[in-house]
Every structure is written in C-alpha cells, then in structure tokens.
C-alpha cells in the first residue's frame, strides 16, 4: 500500500475547523473529526492547522495513549524533498550539573533538618 505524499504547501491550505490538517514529525494528520474530542479544546488544533506542529506537540508532552490515538488520523506523509530532520529531545532524570560550591543550606537536607528541629521544639514547649 502506497502512503499518500503531501507537500507543505498543500497542507498549508487546510487551516479551518471544517478541514484541519497538520504535520507532526513529517507525518500528515487530518484531525477534523477529532476537534470536538480534543481535551485541550478545538482551538488548540485549529491554531496549528496547516503548519508543522511537531514542536508544539512535543512541548505539551502527550501521553502514550494520545500518541496511539494519533495513528487513527494519519492521512499521509510529507514528500521526501520537504522532510525535516527529526531531533527528539533527550530527557535525563539525573542532575548532570555539578555544583562545586553547593552548601548544606542549598540542599534538601537543610529543610528536612529544620522541620525535625521545629517539630521537636514544638513538642517540648507545648507537649
């Protein structure tokens, strides 16, 4: 089965509530039937209709369920000559920044210790 190819100019013509089409990561989506179901409201989708919405989509941080649901609205892909390089952001849960001057008061230990001291003081004075 051949996938329908779209130019960016073609996609740029579908910018209304009656025909909302956009691009995410070189894949073309027609979300016209999904407008009223979108949790963020139809305006969000209509605002990016006709455009490359890759960055907007990534910035929101959609769930895996949302990404699975998207497959239902795929209508094609961008022609080879107009594709953009997809560079996904690398997200790290580790703190890669090393503070050479990190002190006790700027770490998580200070508020915890302060909370314990205040609790003990309150218990001693009012207990």
C-alpha positions in Angstrom: 0.0 0.0 0.0 1.4 3.4 -1.0 1.3 6.2 1.5 -0.1 9.5 0.2 2.5 12.2 -0.2 1.8 15.8 0.7 3.8 19.0 0.1 3.9 21.6 2.8 2.1 24.0 0.5 -0.8 21.5 0.2 -1.0 21.1 4.0 -0.9 24.9 4.5 -4.3 25.2 2.7 -6.2 23.2 5.3 -6.5 25.6 8.2 -10.1 25.7 9.2 -12.5 23.9 11.6 -14.0 22.3 8.5 -10.7 20.9 7.3 -7.9 20.8 9.9 -4.7 19.2 8.7 -1.2 19.5 10.1 2.2 17.8 10.2 4.0 16.2 13.2 7.4 14.7 12.6 6.9 14.5 8.8 3.6 12.7 9.1 0.4 14.4 7.9 -2.7 14.2 10.1 -6.3 15.2 9.4 -7.9 15.9 12.8 -11.1 17.4 11.6 -13.2 14.7 13.2 -11.2 14.9 16.4 -11.6 18.6 17.0 -14.5 18.4 19.4 -12.9 15.5 21.3 -9.5 17.1 21.9 -9.1 17.6 25.7 -7.4 21.0 25.1 -10.3 22.2 23.0 -10.7 22.5 19.2 -8.9 25.9 19.2 -5.6 24.3 20.0 -5.7 22.1 16.9 -7.2 24.8 14.6 -4.3 27.2 15.7 -1.7 24.7 14.3 -3.7 23.6 11.3 -1.8 24.0 8.0 1.5 24.1 9.9 4.2 21.8 11.2 3.0 21.2 14.8 6.0 19.0 15.8 7.4 21.4 18.3 4.0 22.3 19.8 3.2 18.7 20.2 6.4 17.8 21.9 6.2 20.9 24.2 2.9 19.7 25.6 4.1 16.3 26.4 1.4 14.0 25.2 0.7 10.6 26.8 1.4 7.2 25.1 -2.4 6.8 24.8 -2.6 10.1 22.9 0.3 9.0 20.6 -1.5 5.8 19.9 -4.8 7.6 19.1 -3.0 9.8 16.6 -2.4 6.8 14.3 -6.2 6.9 13.6 -5.8 10.3 11.9 -2.8 9.8 9.7 -3.5 10.6 6.1 0.0 10.5 4.6 3.5 11.9 4.9 5.5 14.9 3.7 7.2 14.4 0.4 10.8 13.3 0.7 12.3 16.6 -0.6 10.5 18.6 2.1 11.0 16.4 5.1 12.7 17.9 8.2 15.2 16.1 10.3 13.5 14.9 13.5 15.6 15.5 16.5 14.0 14.3 19.7 14.9 15.9 23.0 16.9 13.8 25.4 15.4 13.9 28.8 17.5 12.9 31.8 16.2 12.4 35.3 19.7 12.7 36.7 21.2 16.0 37.7 24.1 16.5 35.3 25.0 19.8 36.9 27.8 19.6 39.5 27.9 22.5 41.9 31.3 22.9 43.4 30.0 25.4 45.9 26.9 23.5 46.9 26.3 24.1 50.6 24.2 22.5 53.3 21.6 25.3 53.2 21.0 24.9 49.5 20.5 21.2 49.6 17.4 19.2 50.5 18.9 18.3 53.9 18.5 21.7 55.4 14.7 21.9 55.2 14.4 18.4 56.5 16.6 19.1 59.4 14.8 22.3 60.1 11.5 20.6 60.1 12.7 18.0 62.6 14.1 20.7 64.9 10.9 22.7 64.8 8.8 19.6 65.5 11.0 18.6 68.5 10.9 22.2 69.8 7.1 22.4 69.4 6.7 19.0 71.2 9.0 20.1 74.0 7.3 23.5 74.6 3.6 22.6 74.0 3.6 18.8 74.7 
